[in-house]
Amino acid sequence: MTCGWACTWRTKRRSWPSPDRRGPVPAYRLRRSGRANIPAVNLAVVLVSPKTPGNIGSAARAMLNMGAHDLRLVAPRCDHLDSQAVAMAVHAADLLRGARIYPTLREALADRDLSVGTSARIRADLPAPQHPAQVRPLVRAAAAPALVFGPEETGLINSDLEQCQVTVRVPTGDYASLNLAQAVLLVCYEFLQGVDEQPERTRKTATRDEMESMYGHLRETMQLIGYTDAVRARHTLRLWRAMLDRGLMTSAETRLFRGLLRQVHWKVGDAAARGTTEPRATESREEDGTAPVDAGQDG
């Protein structure tokens, strides 16, 4: 009788706990079993000035659910490794620990070639938010896209949205306010649908750092030639940003454009005022990336 009880106990022990009581299946097991249909992608999620550790942890979990692994925090107002954040991240704790901290949004986006902001409101002088499905082709075609989410209380401010090439809005009912993690999950899901079918990239667009440097140069030139003044410069530049961002410029094209701006500076006397001389045509063309290459020259 004792043996029978022991055998029964061992049998029951081996079968406990049942599969539905073991908690979530780790992502690597889902991929190995073929149950996960969203592959890892080079998509960065940028949280600007997040306030609550739990929201950061929940956002990390939402990212992992959707196959995104690059979390970036801009000037966070809390400890992103707080126990609450780690608890809410669950299996995304490693992703949370790997998050990178940046002092400014520009630095967080420097190596990205497409930045997508999120907003539920229409802003003056800024393009109206689009449905995520409308922007999906742009995200698929980008080599290094980023999704930007604002603080829990206010969302992204205008100066943040100016640094984004496009803005999206998640369709909702009358109550349009979403929790940060909910927004991350929904937007990532929209953009990662059909990620295996993304088109072949035929050109590599400029990074946001290259674009922002070009816009700074453009603003200086506009004010130099009297195209705008310090008061109206921001509004004017927003219009130019919207137009040039739609073109998805390459690095070579930004250099070409800045070559023109340098020539304008020299022509109106800016270069002379600094004690420099007129640039030679060959030097200007080399800087712009348009000079011919001597293929027959030995190194």
BELSUL-V517371 format. One record per pair of residues at least 6 apart in sequence whose C-alpha atoms are under 8 Angstrom apart, sorted by the first residue. I is the first residue (numbers start at 1). J is the second residue. D is the distance in Angstrom with one decimal. If there is no record, write none. Layout:
I:J:D
I:J:D
//
This chain:
26:91:7.1
27:36:7.7
30:36:5.2
31:37:7.7
38:66:6.5
38:67:5.9
38:192:7.4
38:193:8.0
38:195:7.5
39:67:5.7
39:195:7.9
39:196:7.8
40:67:4.5
40:68:5.9
40:69:7.3
41:67:6.3
41:68:5.8
41:69:7.7
42:68:7.0
42:69:7.8
42:70:7.4
42:143:7.4
42:144:5.8
42:145:7.2
43:68:5.8
43:69:7.3
43:70:6.5
43:144:6.3
43:145:5.4
43:146:5.7
43:147:7.6
44:68:7.0
44:69:7.2
44:70:4.7
44:71:5.9
44:72:7.0
44:144:7.6
44:145:6.4
44:146:4.5
44:147:6.3
45:63:7.9
45:68:7.8
45:70:6.2
45:71:5.1
45:72:6.1
45:146:5.7
45:147:4.9
45:148:6.2
45:149:7.8
45:184:8.0
46:71:6.2
46:72:4.7
46:73:5.8
46:74:7.2
46:108:7.4
46:146:6.9
46:147:5.9
46:148:4.7
46:149:6.2
47:71:7.9
47:72:6.3
47:73:5.0
47:74:6.2
47:148:6.1
47:149:5.0
47:150:6.1
47:151:7.4
48:73:6.1
48:74:4.7
48:75:6.7
48:76:7.0
48:105:7.2
48:148:7.3
48:149:6.1
48:150:4.9
48:151:5.8
48:156:7.6
49:73:7.1
49:74:5.5
49:75:5.0
49:76:4.4
49:77:6.0
49:150:6.9
49:151:5.4
50:56:7.1
50:73:7.6
50:74:7.9
50:75:7.8
50:76:5.1
50:77:6.0
50:78:7.4
50:150:7.3
50:151:5.1
50:152:6.6
51:76:6.6
51:77:5.0
51:78:5.8
51:151:6.9
51:152:6.9
52:77:7.7
52:78:6.4
53:78:6.3
53:79:6.4
53:80:5.5
53:81:7.5
53:82:6.2
53:84:6.0
53:85:4.6
54:84:5.3
54:85:4.4
54:86:7.9
54:87:7.8
54:88:5.8
55:85:7.1
55:88:7.8
55:179:8.0
55:180:6.3
55:181:6.2
56:80:6.5
56:85:6.1
56:89:7.9
56:181:7.6
57:80:7.5
57:84:7.5
57:85:4.2
57:86:5.9
57:87:7.2
57:88:4.9
57:89:4.2
57:90:8.0
57:92:7.8
57:93:7.7
57:96:6.8
58:85:7.3
58:88:5.2
58:89:5.2
58:181:5.4
59:89:7.5
59:180:6.7
59:181:4.2
59:182:7.7
59:184:6.2
59:185:7.5
60:71:7.2
60:89:5.9
60:92:6.0
60:93:7.8
60:95:6.6
60:96:6.0
60:181:7.9
61:88:7.5
61:89:4.9
61:90:6.8
61:91:7.1
61:92:5.1
62:181:6.3
62:182:7.7
62:184:6.5
62:185:5.0
63:69:6.5
63:184:7.0
63:185:6.6
63:188:7.3
64:92:6.2
64:95:7.7
65:185:7.9
66:185:7.2
66:188:6.4
66:189:6.2
66:192:7.3
68:188:8.0
69:95:6.2
70:95:7.6
70:99:6.9
71:95:7.3
71:96:7.3
71:98:7.5
71:99:4.9
71:100:6.6
72:99:5.5
72:100:4.9
72:101:6.0
72:102:7.4
72:108:6.8
73:99:7.0
73:100:6.2
73:101:4.9
73:102:6.2
73:108:7.8
74:101:5.9
74:102:4.8
74:103:5.6
74:104:5.8
74:105:6.0
74:108:7.0
75:101:7.0
75:102:6.2
75:103:5.1
75:104:6.8
76:101:7.8
80:96:7.4
81:96:7.2
81:97:6.8
86:93:5.6
86:96:7.4
87:93:8.0
89:96:7.2
102:108:5.8
105:160:7.2
106:163:7.4
106:208:7.7
106:209:7.1
106:212:8.0
107:209:7.7
109:115:7.2
109:146:7.3
109:208:6.0
109:209:7.1
110:207:6.3
110:208:5.1
110:209:4.3
110:210:7.8
111:144:7.7
111:207:5.4
111:208:6.5
111:209:6.7
112:144:5.0
112:145:5.8
112:146:6.5
112:207:5.2
112:208:5.8
113:142:6.6
113:143:6.8
113:144:5.4
113:145:5.9
113:205:5.9
113:206:5.7
113:207:4.3
113:208:5.7
114:139:7.3
114:142:6.4
114:144:6.6
114:145:4.6
114:146:6.1
114:164:7.7
114:165:6.7
114:207:7.5
114:208:7.2
115:145:5.9
115:146:4.8
115:147:6.0
115:148:7.0
115:163:7.5
115:164:4.8
115:165:5.7
115:166:7.0
115:208:7.8
116:145:7.7
116:146:6.1
116:147:4.9
116:148:6.0
116:164:5.4
116:165:6.2
116:166:5.2
116:167:5.5
116:168:7.1
117:147:6.1
117:148:4.8
117:149:6.5
117:156:7.8
117:161:6.0
117:164:5.5
117:165:7.8
117:166:6.3
117:167:4.5
117:168:6.3
118:129:7.6
118:147:7.7
118:148:6.3
118:149:5.8
118:150:7.5
118:155:7.9
118:156:7.3
118:167:5.4
118:168:5.0
118:169:5.9
119:129:6.7
119:155:6.7
119:156:6.8
119:167:6.7
119:168:6.3
119:169:5.5
120:129:7.4
120:168:8.0
120:169:5.3
120:170:7.4
120:176:6.9
120:177:7.8
121:129:7.6
122:128:5.5
122:129:6.7
123:158:7.5
125:235:6.7
125:238:6.8
125:239:7.4
126:161:7.9
126:162:7.5
126:238:7.0
126:239:8.0
126:242:7.9
127:166:7.5
127:167:7.4
127:242:7.3
128:167:7.1
129:166:7.5
129:167:4.7
129:168:4.5
129:169:5.4
130:166:8.0
130:167:6.2
130:168:4.6
130:169:5.9
131:168:5.7
131:169:5.8
131:170:6.6
131:171:7.2
132:168:5.6
132:169:6.8
132:170:6.9
132:187:6.9
132:190:6.2
132:191:7.0
133:190:6.5
133:191:7.3
135:166:7.9
135:168:7.7
135:191:8.0
136:190:7.3
136:191:5.3
139:145:6.1
139:191:6.8
140:191:7.6
140:195:6.9
140:198:5.4
140:199:7.0
141:198:6.7
141:199:6.2
141:200:7.4
141:201:6.0
142:201:7.6
142:204:7.9
142:205:7.7
143:201:7.9
143:204:7.3
149:155:6.9
149:156:6.6
149:180:7.7
149:184:7.8
150:156:4.2
150:157:7.7
152:179:7.5
152:180:6.5
161:167:7.4
162:238:6.9
162:241:7.9
163:212:7.8
165:241:8.0
165:242:7.1
165:245:5.6
165:246:7.3
170:183:7.6
170:186:7.6
170:187:7.2
203:250:7.4
204:250:6.0
204:251:7.8
205:248:5.9
205:249:5.5
205:250:4.2
205:251:6.4
206:248:7.5
206:249:5.9
206:250:4.5
206:251:4.4
206:254:7.5
207:251:7.4
210:251:7.1
210:254:7.2
211:254:7.1
214:254:6.6
214:257:8.0
214:258:6.5
215:237:7.7
215:241:7.5
217:258:7.2
217:261:7.3
218:258:7.9
218:261:6.9
219:233:6.9
219:237:6.7
221:261:6.6
221:264:7.4
221:265:6.7
222:228:5.8
222:229:7.9
222:233:7.9
223:229:5.4
223:230:7.1
223:233:7.5
224:265:7.6
225:268:7.5
228:236:7.3
252:288:6.9
252:289:6.1
255:287:7.0
255:288:4.7
255:289:6.8
256:288:4.6
256:289:6.9
256:290:7.5
257:288:7.9
258:288:7.5
259:284:6.6
259:285:7.8
259:287:7.2
259:288:5.7
265:271:6.2
266:272:6.7
266:278:6.9
271:277:6.9
271:278:7.6
272:278:7.9
282:291:6.9
285:291:4.9
//
